[in-house]
Amino acid sequence: MLAITCPNCGERNSNEFRYGGDASIVRPSHEDPSEEAWFRYVYIRDNPKGPHREYWQHVGGCRGWLIIERNTSNHVVLGVRRAGECR
C-alpha cells in the first residue's frame, strides 16, 4: 500500500487518489506556434528512476490537487504539498 499524507485530510491509502501526470513539465505558451514544442509537451515523457515530482488529486477526500515527490524505485513518498503553493 502506498500511503499519501494529504495536507487537508491526513494520511490516506493511495486508492483515494488519482495520478495526474508529471509535475516537472512546463506547458508551452499559447503564443508559441512551434509544433515541436507542443508535440514534446503532449507526447514525450521521461520514465525516471528515483525521486520524481507528480500531480495527484485526492478524489476520495478533499478533491484537492497535490504535488507529491515520490521515489519511483521503491514508491516511498518523500514529500507532499498543495499544487498551488509552489512550482
Secondary structure, 3 states (H helix, E strand, C coil): CCEEEECCCEEEEHHHCEEEEECCCCCCCCCCCCHHHHHHHHHCCCCCCCEEEEEEECCCCCCCEEEEEEECCCCCEEEEEECCCCC
